């Protein structure tokens, strides 16, 4: 789904604060329960310019939690909204993945770098949501960057 820029901005501005709070809460849980990255991934994170790669944490989980109940995820999918079950998710300095494949972890590390570059949870969420709504998930510039940079290893 691709929305006009004006509508995508309104929706992103409205959704971003609650999603940023959710993201910060999930990040805290991952930082407590997660494990440090292996040396190769820490080096990749350092190469991306991520500050304090040793402080990043990884949580392997059977299912990536989403910020809305499952019935809403199902309904959103039926309406064509870009809501789906991801294989991984970066939330600030925490990364949750279903399968810790190196390509997935590198992709999520690019998102961690984007969080830092954009200034944290709220600015990242505002930008990410806008891009997904306006360009579509696959064509969102932050997603394109994550795919391209994670493949250059």
C-alpha positions as CSV (number, residue, x, y, z in Angstrom):
1,X,0.0,0.0,0.0
2,X,1.3,3.4,-0.9
3,X,-0.4,6.4,0.6
4,X,-0.1,10.1,-0.5
5,X,2.7,11.8,1.4
6,X,0.4,14.1,3.3
7,X,-1.7,11.2,4.6
8,X,1.4,9.2,5.4
9,X,2.8,12.1,7.4
10,X,-0.4,12.5,9.4
11,X,-0.5,8.8,10.2
12,X,3.2,8.5,11.0
13,X,3.0,11.6,13.3
14,X,0.0,10.1,15.0
15,X,1.4,6.5,15.4
16,X,5.0,7.3,16.1
17,X,4.8,8.4,19.8
18,X,3.0,5.2,20.9
19,X,5.2,3.0,18.8
20,X,8.3,4.7,20.1
21,X,7.2,4.0,23.7
22,X,6.5,0.4,22.8
23,X,9.9,0.2,21.1
24,X,11.8,1.6,24.1
25,X,10.0,-0.8,26.4
26,X,10.9,-3.8,24.2
27,X,14.5,-2.5,23.9
28,X,14.8,-2.5,27.7
29,X,13.6,-6.1,27.9
30,X,16.0,-7.2,25.2
31,X,18.9,-5.4,26.9
32,X,18.1,-7.2,30.2
33,X,17.5,-10.7,28.7
34,X,19.6,-10.6,25.6
35,X,23.1,-11.8,24.9
36,X,26.0,-9.8,23.5
37,X,26.9,-10.0,19.8
38,X,29.6,-12.3,18.6
39,X,33.0,-10.6,17.7
40,X,32.2,-10.7,13.9
41,X,28.9,-8.9,14.4
42,X,30.4,-6.4,16.8
43,X,33.1,-5.6,14.2
44,X,30.3,-5.1,11.6
45,X,28.4,-2.8,14.0
46,X,31.6,-0.8,14.6
47,X,32.1,-0.5,10.8
48,X,28.6,0.9,10.5
49,X,29.5,3.6,13.0
50,X,27.3,2.2,15.8
51,X,28.4,3.6,19.2
52,X,29.3,1.0,21.8
53,X,28.7,-2.2,19.8
54,X,29.6,-4.2,23.0
55,X,26.4,-2.8,24.6
56,X,24.1,-4.2,21.9
57,X,22.0,-7.2,22.8
58,X,20.4,-10.0,20.8
59,X,17.4,-12.0,21.8
60,X,16.4,-15.1,19.9
61,X,12.7,-15.7,20.2
62,X,10.1,-18.1,18.5
63,X,8.0,-15.1,17.5
64,X,8.8,-11.3,17.2
65,X,6.3,-9.4,19.3
66,X,4.4,-6.7,17.5
67,X,2.9,-3.5,19.1
68,X,-0.7,-4.6,18.4
69,X,-2.8,-7.7,19.2
70,X,-2.9,-10.6,16.7
71,X,-6.4,-9.9,15.5
72,X,-5.4,-6.4,14.5
73,X,-2.4,-7.8,12.6
74,X,-4.7,-10.2,10.7
75,X,-7.2,-7.4,9.9
76,X,-4.4,-5.0,8.8
77,X,-3.1,-7.7,6.5
78,X,-6.5,-8.2,4.9
79,X,-6.8,-4.5,4.4
80,X,-3.5,-4.4,2.6
81,X,-1.6,-2.5,5.4
82,X,2.1,-3.3,5.7
83,X,1.8,-5.3,8.9
84,X,3.4,-8.8,9.0
85,X,5.3,-11.2,11.1
86,X,9.0,-10.2,10.7
87,X,12.0,-12.5,11.0
88,X,13.8,-9.8,13.0
89,X,13.4,-6.4,14.5
90,X,15.8,-3.8,15.8
91,X,14.5,-1.8,18.7
92,X,17.1,0.8,19.6
93,X,20.1,-1.1,20.9
94,X,18.2,-4.4,21.1
95,X,17.7,-6.9,18.3
96,X,15.1,-9.7,18.4
97,X,15.3,-12.4,15.8
98,X,13.5,-15.7,15.1
99,X,16.6,-17.2,13.4
100,X,20.0,-15.7,14.1
101,X,21.2,-16.0,10.5
102,X,24.1,-13.7,9.8
103,X,22.3,-11.9,7.0
104,X,19.3,-11.2,9.2
105,X,21.5,-9.9,12.0
106,X,23.5,-7.6,9.7
107,X,20.2,-6.2,8.3
108,X,19.0,-5.5,11.8
109,X,22.3,-3.9,12.7
110,X,21.8,-1.4,9.9
111,X,18.5,-0.5,11.5
112,X,20.3,0.0,14.8
113,X,22.7,2.4,13.0
114,X,19.6,4.2,11.6
115,X,18.1,4.6,15.1
116,X,21.3,6.2,16.2
117,X,21.7,8.4,13.1
118,X,18.1,9.6,13.2
119,X,18.2,10.4,17.0
120,X,16.4,7.6,18.8
121,X,13.1,5.8,18.9
122,X,10.7,8.6,18.1
123,X,12.5,10.1,15.1
124,X,13.2,6.6,13.7
125,X,9.6,5.5,14.1
126,X,8.3,8.6,12.5
127,X,10.6,8.2,9.5
128,X,10.2,4.4,9.2
129,X,6.4,4.5,9.4
130,X,6.1,7.4,6.9
131,X,8.4,5.6,4.5
132,X,6.5,2.3,4.7
133,X,3.1,4.0,4.3
134,X,4.2,6.3,1.5
135,X,6.7,4.1,-0.5
136,X,5.6,0.7,0.6
137,X,7.7,-1.6,2.8
138,X,9.9,-3.0,0.1
139,X,10.6,0.4,-1.4
140,X,11.1,2.3,1.9
141,X,14.5,4.0,1.8
142,X,15.5,2.8,5.3
143,X,14.6,-0.8,4.2
144,X,16.5,-0.4,0.9
145,X,19.5,0.9,2.8
146,X,19.3,-2.1,5.3
147,X,19.1,-4.6,2.5
148,X,22.0,-3.0,0.5
149,X,24.4,-2.4,3.3
150,X,23.8,-5.8,4.9
151,X,24.7,-7.5,1.6
152,X,28.0,-5.7,1.2
153,X,29.8,-8.0,3.6
